[in-house]
Amino acid sequence: MQAVFPILLTVLALMVVLTSFVSIQQGTVAVTTIFGKYNRILHPGLNFKVPLVEKVFKKISIQNRSAEMGFQAVTIDQANVNFTAMLLYAVFNTEEQTIKSVAFKFIDERNLMQALVRSVEGSVRAFVATKKQSEVLLLRRDIVLEIKDQLDKTLEEWGYHLIDLQLNDITFDEEVIRSMAKVVASNNLKAAAENEGQALLITKTKGAEAEGNAIKIAAQAEKDAAQLRGQGVALFREEVARGMSQSAKLMQDANLDASLILFSMWTEAVKNFAEHGKGNVIFLDGSTEGMQQTMRQMMAISKMDVENKK
């Protein structure tokens, strides 16, 4: 019996020595307590602790952690929006006060995650409740920034910080999706009709402009042609009057009757009618009195043209 006692004492001493050392994994720290009260932090590696008295209360990972969550929010126009998010967070730092907050704020990891998820949901719902359904899809980045601004201070009090929040999926109820599809389709039809109307207006406008320009060009051409015709007729009359005046003067100088000129013109006219006429009946005054009257009128016209030029 006396031989067994030393062996038991040796075994007990060996167990005490072995339990006096604790190994902490890389990326992890441990919090120890003595008689239930916080004592100190153990860092990665082999650590010595007071045997039988000092106990490891909790091991805390300082690595990044992620969590996926899904929740629903309601917009200001009463549309249900379904969110799927990925949350990335970690212990803020390895300072003593931070580690103490992480170790003692929550009973366990489950309660921490519940509080974290509810905080994210509350922030998203409060933000979405002020927006319309048509705005939500365009505000993905704004939602993330809003959540981070609201949660950073709260998480620091817990000893954590939010590294990233990604809204992987934003969907609406099936009825809302159908109505949004109808709105998009109607807007597309409206845009197409507006574009078609503008194209038709441009076509009509250009056609009207072209037609107007054509009318202007034709009118200007007609004006120029009429002006040229009038100038040609005036020049013709002037030349005829001048020729007849000269011919009459020559006839007077030669002591010949000036009516001979009219007779010659009359015969030329008859000849021209006969050559180019198409069966029309034309009555000509071939009397001496008629020829003299015509001669006097043409002489008067020639005299008026000469005076106008002067």
Helices and strands as residue ranges (DSSP letters): H 4-18, E 21-24, E 28-34, E 37-42, E 45-48, E 54-61, E 65-74, E 80-91, H 96-104, H 109-128, H 133-136, G 137-139, H 140-158, E 160-172, H 174-253, H 259-276, H 288-309
